[in-house]
């Protein structure tokens, strides 16, 4: 058996060191052989030695620019490393060389989406579908893209296509339930939520939404539901919430504070910090800023902004029960829409509040006490908030009507509150 065949045998059997030695020996005698360079690149790639693999794939491209698999695998490496611009360029080169390969366009679409280039991603998915019209992963991912672009009718069409071919495709059903719900197709949403519970897929979310659609009121939304919602939106959360839904609650709360109270606080607790929008609004009035959130993806985005002295992946109640710090300012912007019964939180905030500490928060409206509303968020009556404030030892300094966010191009009404311990 010659050296090439023996090296191939080592490679196929997973004998990395022997295969590496064989390829190195072969290349020493034929250093410009693109096939040998490609096989060595694959060897490193399979061992997840991405730096070495990228070096040899680039060597292949230098020797044989028409080698589409080398461009493609470079795209995979760049994508894994978070270099989405490099990945897009590599996939584009592969696509020029192999325009009939749907996998290339699929991966290019994923990359374009990572770059926030949704229209280009959609075009790539269309090309992939033209090559493989029934490909489940393409149909599903283009549905997700349509959902993220707020093209709900198109998203429904693609997810329904997936479910027609695979009735138990739980992720597609999960997205269908959301889109039916958003589009007020209540009966269809209820059917899908029941199906998700039967499949035991995201059942906490499904049960919460069923309660919302059938007029039940629960004490709070499940932590797993809140975490999943915000994890999924973390990459483009600021853009979606601020630009598309008109969200400005942190700024409105800051203006309320500025008009009414002192401008400096020693320690501030941002309860539900998300991507750090409240941190941006309040960082200049506090010496120390602490953030809480259930979503690790949100916390990752917030951490990159370098606004917070510490960030904690936890719920409000657990943090306030377990922590002995006192705070001069508490902020809960668009947080209590996921919590109905606020009794415990108010008591814990009062326990951890410094003398004269300020408690700023927003709510959506409810007719009486608190209510789980059809879209899955909670509203709170002003009388309920005032009653809790009095019971827990807060003075209500100010209540202000506000537009909280848009839903289907219409403003959701709410209140902003400033309480003082």
Order of alpha helices (4+ residues) and beta strands (2+ residues): alpha-alpha-alpha-alpha-alpha-alpha-alpha-alpha-alpha-alpha-alpha-alpha-alpha-alpha-alpha-beta-alpha-beta-alpha-beta-alpha-beta-alpha-beta-beta-beta-alpha-beta-beta
